[in-house]
Amino acid sequence: MFSKIVVANRGAVAARVLRSLKTLNIRSVAVYSEADAGAPYLADADEAVLIGPAAARESYLNQDILLQVMRDTHADGLHPGYGFLSENAGFARKIEDAGARFIGPSARWIDAMGHKTRARDWAARHGLPVGLGSRVLPNDITDVMRHALEIGFPLLVKPAGGGGGIGMIVVNEASELLNAVERARSMTLRGFANSDVYLEKYLNRPRHIEFQLLGDRHGNVRHLFDRDCSIQRRHQKVIEEACAPAIDRVKVNSLAKQVADTFSKMGYDNIGTVEMLMDANGTFSFLEMNTRLQVEHGVTEQITGVDLVAAQIASAAGLALSDILPNDVRADGHAIEARIYAEDSRRFLPSPGRLTTFRPPKGGQIRVETGYAEGRDVTMHYDPLLAKVIAHAPSRAAAIDVLLDAIRDFAVVGVKTNITALDTLLSSNQFRDGEVHTGLLSELIS
């Protein structure tokens, strides 16, 4: 196992990783920007190191500073959390070259899955279902239009080298295409330093279903069931649950096994999530693979009893899956997670400010992940996620009720939040009946 690990992130995920490191008796180093000085989770680390100003590019995205922290603290591992540098293959290589271990998949896998069109090609070659889409779009406008007509409208313009909804534009007809492509290229260049975009068939009201994988360095990959992440705003997830409701379980379990077997044959070597869309006819299509811990990993942990962060660390240390996971991992009950954002929930705009009141709910069926405390400032420098509230109960209906009670008990003053919008969603007949899709939240609060 590792002797000391740098947690190269902030907020809820930093707190989450530090908790597992304490359980594993591994010494920890937390890093923080000037804006995060005094954050509550820093007290849980064995060491805490200031790495720069509030701006992420000068702190959490500064590879040289993070490498220096590793050298100065004599750490033999680095956990990137999610976001920031978690899917940066170049950074992963630098960590390995420095004689330490990047806690995630090997750089070759981050490279292979990080570019969306290459990942789609890989999935298709290995027999996974892939929907209609193009290669990276050329500059020639005639070729761009030809690709679009082959796919058919409506379609999506998407970034090939990034995600999170940045640069995604729906195009309903040919007259909108070229302007959308140029806007998407501009946004993706600013967001990811890469202007590559491609086209994908736009599905009306699809479901977003993903499969949690865990691999080791010995050629083994297993799945830990599926999650439904259909409830979204601006193409970003808001509600996640495990397992997906109102669906053919035999079909989904068979696909989960196919995905795990495929990645096992190819030697995938740590944590990862395969994301797919499902249309109204129940047809799945590969969307992307995230080569990192997911924000929503907690719902999988709740139904399986598996500490995914600890398992990810053990895999990176070289342990085999047979020594990490039970022989028979079962799904127990149902878990639902709500992301609490500091934002105007009608316009989906961030709401910075001071948390004059911040009192998360408590209870035996509730788990709260947060990096904030009362009196802390929510700044414009980072994602406005305040907390994740996870409910676990024997049934989906019971989990919804537990989660509703919990978010209604979540007292937040000083910033606007999306709690009212989440209450509307969770109370709706459509959600309670499992009639979920990516446009449901917008339909309910418009």
ZALO-483123 format. One record per residue (C-alpha): x negated, y negated, z negated; residue in one letter. Coordinates in steps of 0.1 Angstrom, whole numbers, padded with zeros to 4 digits, always signed. Example, Ala and Ser with C-alpha at 12.3 -4.5 7.8 and 13.67 -1.06 7.14 Angstrom:
-0123+0045-0078A;-0137+0011-0071S;
***
This chain:
+0000+0000+0000M;-0009-0037+0002F;-0026-0055-0027S;-0014-0090-0018K;+0010-0104+0008I;+0015-0140+0020V;+0052-0148+0026V;+0050-0172+0056A;+0085-0186+0054N;+0109-0206+0032R;+0143-0206+0017G;+0165-0175+0014A;+0142-0152+0033V;+0112-0162+0012A;+0131-0155-0020A;+0143-0122-0005R;+0108-0110+0004V;+0094-0121-0029L;+0120-0100-0047R;+0109-0068-0029S;+0072-0075-0034L;+0079-0077-0072K;+0097-0044-0070T;+0068-0028-0052L;+0042-0043-0076N;+0025-0061-0048I;+0010-0095-0056R;+0026-0124-0036S;+0016-0157-0022V;+0043-0182-0013A;+0037-0211+0010V;+0056-0244+0010Y;+0058-0277+0028S;+0060-0310+0010E;+0098-0310+0015A;+0100-0276-0003D;+0078-0285-0033A;+0096-0273-0064G;+0119-0249-0046A;+0132-0223-0071P;+0118-0192-0054Y;+0082-0205-0057L;+0083-0196-0094A;+0088-0159-0084D;+0054-0158-0065A;+0021-0150-0081D;+0006-0179-0062E;+0021-0208-0043A;+0001-0229-0018V;+0011-0262-0002L;+0006-0260+0036I;+0015-0294+0049G;+0042-0321+0056P;+0079-0314+0060A;+0078-0310+0098A;+0077-0273+0106A;+0051-0277+0133R;+0027-0291+0107E;+0034-0264+0081S;+0054-0232+0087Y;+0044-0231+0124L;+0008-0241+0118N;-0010-0208+0125Q;-0045-0221+0115D;-0033-0232+0080I;-0015-0199+0074L;-0046-0179+0085L;-0067-0201+0061Q;-0043-0193+0032V;-0047-0156+0039M;-0085-0160+0038R;-0085-0182+0007D;-0062-0159-0013T;-0078-0126+0000H;-0044-0113+0011A;-0043-0081+0032D;-0008-0086+0046G;+0015-0113+0059L;+0053-0111+0060H;+0068-0136+0085P;+0104-0134+0074G;+0127-0144+0103Y;+0125-0174+0125G;+0093-0195+0127F;+0064-0172+0137L;+0082-0138+0131S;+0083-0130+0168E;+0050-0146+0179N;+0028-0119+0194A;-0002-0142+0195G;+0001-0149+0158F;+0005-0112+0150A;-0027-0105+0169R;-0046-0132+0149K;-0035-0116+0116I;-0047-0082+0127E;-0080-0097+0141D;-0085-0113+0107A;-0085-0078+0091G;-0050-0080+0076A;-0017-0065+0086R;+0012-0084+0102F;+0043-0069+0086I;+0064-0063+0117G;+0062-0044+0150P;+0028-0044+0168S;+0021-0073+0191A;+0027-0053+0222R;+0063-0047+0211W;+0068-0083+0202I;+0055-0092+0237D;+0076-0065+0255A;+0109-0075+0238M;+0103-0112+0235G;+0109-0121+0271H;+0146-0114+0278K;+0145-0104+0314T;+0115-0080+0308R;+0134-0065+0279A;+0165-0060+0301R;+0144-0043+0327D;+0128-0021+0300W;+0162-0011+0287A;+0176-0003+0321A;+0145+0019+0330R;+0151+0039+0298H;+0187+0045+0303G;+0203+0020+0280L;+0235+0002+0293P;+0226-0032+0308V;+0251-0057+0323G;+0249-0078+0354L;+0221-0103+0353G;+0192-0119+0373S;+0154-0120+0370R;+0138-0153+0360V;+0152-0179+0383L;+0130-0193+0411P;+0128-0230+0419N;+0144-0225+0453D;+0180-0236+0450I;+0192-0212+0477T;+0178-0183+0458D;+0194-0195+0425V;+0228-0197+0442M;+0223-0163+0458R;+0216-0147+0424H;+0247-0164+0410A;+0270-0152+0438L;+0257-0117+0433E;+0266-0117+0396I;+0298-0137+0401G;+0313-0166+0381F;+0317-0173+0352P;+0282-0167+0341L;+0256-0178+0315L;+0224-0196+0321V;+0200-0183+0293K;+0165-0189+0282P;+0142-0160+0289A;+0117-0167+0261G;+0139-0178+0232G;+0172-0174+0215G;+0195-0189+0188G;+0219-0204+0213G;+0194-0230+0225I;+0196-0235+0262G;+0226-0213+0268M;+0252-0229+0291I;+0284-0214+0305V;+0289-0220+0342V;+0325-0216+0355N;+0320-0224+0392E;+0293-0229+0418A;+0294-0267+0417S;+0282-0267+0381E;+0253-0243+0386L;+0223-0263+0396L;+0229-0290+0370N;+0233-0264+0343A;+0201-0247+0354V;+0181-0279+0352E;+0196-0288+0318R;+0189-0253+0305A;+0153-0255+0317R;+0148-0288+0300S;+0162-0275+0267M;+0143-0243+0267T;+0110-0261+0275L;+0115-0283+0245R;+0127-0255+0222G;+0103-0227+0232F;+0075-0243+0254A;+0087-0221+0282N;+0112-0232+0309S;+0120-0197+0322D;+0158-0192+0325V;+0179-0164+0340Y;+0216-0157+0347L;+0238-0132+0330E;+0275-0123+0336K;+0297-0142+0311Y;+0321-0120+0292L;+0353-0136+0279N;+0358-0129+0242R;+0333-0101+0239P;+0322-0084+0207R;+0286-0087+0195H;+0274-0054+0180I;+0239-0045+0170E;+0220-0015+0158F;+0195-0015+0130Q;+0163+0004+0137L;+0133+0013+0115L;+0102+0029+0130G;+0068+0040+0116D;+0033+0042+0130R;+0037+0080+0136H;+0062+0080+0165G;+0094+0081+0145N;+0125+0058+0147V;+0158+0061+0129R;+0189+0040+0130H;+0207+0027+0099L;+0241+0023+0116F;+0256-0008+0133D;+0267-0043+0124R;+0294-0065+0140D;+0282-0101+0144C;+0310-0113+0167S;+0320-0143+0145I;+0298-0171+0159Q;+0296-0208+0164R;+0273-0223+0191R;+0262-0187+0199H;+0249-0184+0163Q;+0263-0158+0139K;+0284-0169+0109V;+0300-0137+0097I;+0284-0102+0099E;+0297-0069+0087E;+0287-0033+0085A;+0299-0012+0100C;+0318-0026+0130A;+0356-0025+0125P;+0384-0012+0147A;+0361+0007+0171I;+0356+0042+0183D;+0331+0055+0157R;+0321+0086+0177V;+0311+0064+0206K;+0292+0038+0185V;+0274+0065+0165N;+0264+0082+0197S;+0251+0050+0211L;+0231+0043+0179A;+0215+0077+0182K;+0206+0071+0219Q;+0190+0037+0210V;+0170+0053+0182A;+0159+0082+0203D;+0149+0059+0232T;+0127+0037+0210F;+0113+0068+0192S;+0101+0082+0225K;+0084+0050+0233M;+0066+0046+0199G;+0084+0016+0184Y;+0066+0011+0150D;+0085-0011+0125N;+0118-0028+0119I;+0139-0040+0148G;+0175-0047+0160T;+0190-0039+0193V;+0218-0063+0201E;+0246-0055+0226M;+0278-0070+0238L;+0310-0049+0242M;+0337-0061+0266D;+0375-0056+0263A;+0372-0022+0279N;+0347-0009+0253G;+0318-0011+0277T;+0285-0019+0261F;+0256-0039+0276S;+0221-0045+0263F;+0216-0081+0252L;+0182-0083+0236E;+0160-0067+0209M;+0149-0087+0179N;+0115-0075+0167T;+0119-0087+0131R;+0140-0086+0100L;+0174-0100+0107Q;+0192-0127+0087V;+0221-0102+0083E;+0200-0073+0071H;+0217-0075+0037G;+0250-0059+0048V;+0231-0028+0060T;+0213-0027+0027E;+0246-0028+0008Q;+0262+0001+0026I;+0231+0023+0028T;+0213+0015-0005G;+0180+0011+0015V;+0158-0019+0007D;+0149-0028+0043L;+0122-0053+0033V;+0105-0027+0011A;+0109-0001+0039A;+0094-0026+0065Q;+0064-0032+0042I;+0059+0006+0036A;+0060+0012+0074S;+0035-0015+0080A;+0012+0001+0054A;+0012+0033+0074G;+0038+0055+0055L;+0059+0079+0076A;+0097+0075+0077L;+0100+0108+0059S;+0083+0091+0029D;+0103+0059+0032I;+0140+0069+0039L;+0162+0096+0024P;+0168+0126+0047N;+0204+0117+0050D;+0213+0080+0049V;+0250+0075+0046R;+0273+0045+0051A;+0291+0038+0018D;+0320+0015+0019G;+0320-0018+0038H;+0300-0050+0035A;+0306-0085+0049I;+0283-0115+0048E;+0293-0151+0051A;+0267-0177+0060R;+0273-0209+0041I;+0260-0239+0061Y;+0255-0275+0052A;+0274-0288+0082E;+0306-0304+0095D;+0325-0273+0104S;+0346-0289+0131R;+0318-0305+0150R;+0291-0280+0139F;+0267-0308+0130L;+0242-0305+0101P;+0251-0324+0069S;+0219-0333+0050P;+0220-0346+0015G;+0213-0338-0022R;+0230-0309-0038L;+0245-0327-0068T;+0265-0295-0075T;+0254-0261-0063F;+0269-0232-0082R;+0270-0199-0062P;+0296-0172-0071P;+0288-0143-0094K;+0302-0108-0097G;+0293-0071-0095G;+0305-0068-0059Q;+0288-0100-0047I;+0252-0106-0037R;+0240-0142-0030V;+0208-0150-0011E;+0196-0186-0013T;+0165-0208-0015G;+0184-0237-0030Y;+0193-0249-0065A;+0213-0278-0079E;+0195-0311-0074G;+0176-0299-0043R;+0177-0319-0010D;+0190-0304+0022V;+0168-0320+0049T;+0171-0323+0087M;+0137-0306+0091H;+0151-0270+0088Y;+0181-0248+0096D;+0210-0260+0074P;+0217-0225+0060L;+0224-0229+0023L;+0232-0194+0013A;+0244-0160+0023K;+0272-0145+0003V;+0277-0107+0007I;+0306-0087-0005A;+0305-0049-0008H;+0336-0028-0015A;+0350+0007-0008P;+0371-0006+0021S;+0370-0035+0046R;+0402-0050+0033A;+0388-0050-0002A;+0355-0065+0009A;+0374-0093+0027I;+0393-0101-0005D;+0361-0101-0026V;+0344-0124-0001L;+0373-0148+0000L;+0374-0151-0038D;+0336-0156-0038A;+0334-0184-0013I;+0364-0201-0029R;+0344-0200-0062D;+0312-0214-0045F;+0310-0250-0058A;+0290-0274-0035V;+0290-0312-0038V;+0267-0336-0020G;+0269-0321+0015V;+0296-0310+0038K;+0299-0272+0042T;+0317-0247+0064N;+0334-0230+0035I;+0369-0242+0045T;+0364-0228+0081A;+0352-0195+0067L;+0383-0194+0044D;+0405-0200+0074T;+0388-0172+0093L;+0388-0146+0066L;+0425-0153+0058S;+0436-0149+0094S;+0455-0119+0106N;+0432-0115+0136Q;+0401-0111+0114F;+0418-0089+0088R;+0431-0066+0116D;+0395-0063+0131G;+0405-0083+0162E;+0371-0100+0163V;+0353-0116+0192H;+0327-0144+0198T;+0353-0171+0203G;+0376-0164+0174L;+0362-0189+0150L;+0365-0218+0175S;+0401-0207+0183E;+0411-0208+0147L;+0396-0241+0137I;+0401-0261+0170S;
***
